[in-house]
Amino acid sequence: MASYNRIILMGNLTREPELSYTPSNTAVCKFGLATNHKWKDREGNPREEACFVSCVIFGRSGETFNQYMSKGQSVLVEGRLTLNQWTSPDGEKKSRHEVFVERFTFTGGPRGESGGGGTPQRAATGAPAAAGAGGGYDGPPPPTDDDIPF
C-alpha cells in the first residue's frame, strides 16, 4: 500500500523557539505555530478559527531557526506529520500530533520588525539569504542574450 505524509503550513510562532541538544550533540529546536482559517457563516457573519501545531527541527537547521526566529514572526514550514505518545507521571496516556520540519522559509521581516507577508528573508533550507538590506541579490548581473550560447 502506498502512502504519502507531507504537510505545509504557514503561520506565526506562538512562543519563543526552544533549543536543546541530544546526548549525541544533535540540535533540537521546538516551537509552536498558529494558523488561522477565516470564513463567513450562513448568515454572512465573519468567523475565524485558529489551529495550534507543535513543530520540531533537528540539526543545523534547528540552530539557524532558533537564531533568527522569535514569538509572533511568520514562517512557512514543510515536513511530515508524526504522532507522539507518552504516559504522564500520573499514569495517564497522552498523545499529540507534531510536525517534523524538513524545510522552512522565513516570511516576515528581521527580528524586531513585525512579521507578515513580506519577501522571504531566508532560503528554504534555513541558510541566511544573500547579504544586503532586505535579503536582496548582490551577485553578478544575469547574463544577456548575447552571453547565452544557444
C-alpha positions as CSV (number, residue, x, y, z in Angstrom):
1,M,0.0,0.0,0.0
2,A,1.4,3.4,-1.0
3,S,1.4,6.2,1.5
4,Y,2.4,9.9,1.5
5,N,3.0,12.1,4.5
6,R,3.7,15.8,3.7
7,I,2.4,18.9,5.4
8,I,2.9,22.5,4.5
9,L,1.8,25.2,7.0
10,M,2.2,29.0,7.2
11,G,1.6,30.8,10.4
12,N,3.0,32.7,13.3
13,L,5.2,31.4,16.2
14,T,3.1,31.1,19.4
15,R,6.2,31.0,21.7
16,E,10.0,31.5,21.6
17,P,11.8,28.6,19.9
18,E,13.4,26.3,22.5
19,L,16.8,24.9,21.5
20,S,18.3,21.9,23.2
21,Y,20.8,19.1,22.4
22,T,20.5,15.3,22.4
23,P,23.2,13.3,24.3
24,S,24.9,12.8,20.8
25,N,25.0,16.7,20.5
26,T,22.3,17.0,17.8
27,A,20.4,20.2,18.0
28,V,16.7,20.0,18.6
29,C,14.5,23.2,18.2
30,K,10.9,23.1,19.3
31,F,8.3,25.8,18.7
32,G,4.6,26.3,18.3
33,L,2.9,27.5,15.2
34,A,-0.6,29.1,14.9
35,T,-2.5,29.1,11.6
36,N,-5.8,30.9,11.0
37,H,-8.8,30.0,8.9
38,K,-11.4,32.7,8.0
39,W,-14.8,32.2,6.5
40,K,-18.4,33.5,6.6
41,D,-21.2,31.5,8.2
42,R,-24.6,31.0,6.6
43,E,-25.8,34.4,7.9
44,G,-22.7,36.1,6.3
45,N,-21.0,36.8,9.7
46,P,-17.2,36.6,9.6
47,R,-15.8,33.7,11.5
48,E,-12.2,32.8,12.4
49,E,-10.6,29.6,13.7
50,A,-7.1,29.1,15.0
51,C,-5.2,25.9,14.8
52,F,-2.1,25.4,17.1
53,V,0.6,22.9,15.9
54,S,3.7,21.7,17.7
55,C,6.8,21.6,15.5
56,V,10.4,20.3,15.8
57,I,13.5,20.8,13.7
58,F,16.8,18.9,14.1
59,G,20.4,19.6,13.3
60,R,21.9,22.8,11.9
61,S,18.6,23.9,10.5
62,G,17.2,23.9,14.1
63,E,20.1,26.1,15.3
64,T,19.5,28.5,12.4
65,F,15.8,28.7,13.1
66,N,16.4,29.4,16.8
67,Q,18.9,32.2,15.9
68,Y,16.6,34.1,13.6
69,M,13.0,33.4,14.8
70,S,11.0,34.7,17.7
71,K,7.5,34.7,19.0
72,G,5.0,36.3,16.7
73,Q,7.1,36.0,13.5
74,S,5.7,34.4,10.4
75,V,7.2,31.3,8.8
76,L,6.3,28.7,6.2
77,V,7.2,25.1,7.2
78,E,7.2,21.9,5.2
79,G,7.7,18.4,6.8
80,R,5.9,15.3,7.9
81,L,3.2,14.7,10.5
82,T,4.0,12.4,13.4
83,L,2.1,11.2,16.5
84,N,3.9,11.4,19.8
85,Q,2.5,9.1,22.5
86,W,3.6,9.0,26.2
87,T,2.4,8.3,29.7
88,S,2.2,11.2,32.1
89,P,3.7,11.0,35.6
90,D,0.2,10.3,37.0
91,G,-0.2,7.3,34.6
92,E,-2.5,8.9,32.0
93,K,-1.8,8.0,28.4
94,K,-1.4,11.1,26.2
95,S,-0.7,11.8,22.6
96,R,-0.1,14.8,20.3
97,H,0.5,15.4,16.6
98,E,3.8,17.1,15.8
99,V,5.3,18.4,12.6
100,F,8.9,17.2,11.9
101,V,10.1,20.2,9.9
102,E,12.4,19.4,7.0
103,R,12.3,22.8,5.2
104,F,11.3,26.3,6.2
105,T,11.1,29.8,4.7
106,F,11.1,32.9,6.8
107,T,8.2,35.1,5.5
108,G,8.4,38.0,7.9
109,G,11.0,40.8,8.4
110,P,14.1,40.5,10.6
111,R,13.8,40.2,14.3
112,G,12.3,43.2,15.9
113,E,10.1,44.0,12.9
114,S,6.5,42.9,12.7
115,G,6.0,39.6,10.9
116,G,3.8,39.4,7.9
117,G,3.6,38.6,4.3
118,G,6.8,40.2,3.0
119,T,9.5,38.9,0.8
120,P,11.2,35.8,2.2
121,Q,14.2,36.8,4.2
122,R,16.0,33.4,4.3
123,A,16.3,30.5,2.0
124,A,14.1,27.4,2.3
125,T,17.0,25.3,3.7
126,G,17.3,27.7,6.6
127,A,20.6,29.3,5.3
128,P,20.8,33.1,5.6
129,A,19.8,35.0,2.4
130,A,22.4,36.9,0.4
131,A,23.9,39.9,2.3
132,G,22.3,43.2,1.8
133,A,19.2,45.0,3.0
134,G,16.0,43.0,2.7
135,G,17.8,39.8,1.5
136,G,18.4,41.2,-2.0
137,Y,20.6,39.7,-4.6
138,D,24.2,41.1,-4.5
139,G,25.8,38.8,-7.1
140,P,26.8,39.5,-10.7
141,P,24.1,40.7,-13.1
142,P,22.2,38.0,-15.1
143,P,23.6,37.1,-18.5
144,T,22.4,39.0,-21.5
145,D,21.1,37.2,-24.6
146,D,24.5,37.6,-26.3
147,D,26.1,35.6,-23.5
148,I,23.9,32.6,-23.9
149,P,25.4,30.1,-26.4
150,F,22.1,28.7,-27.8
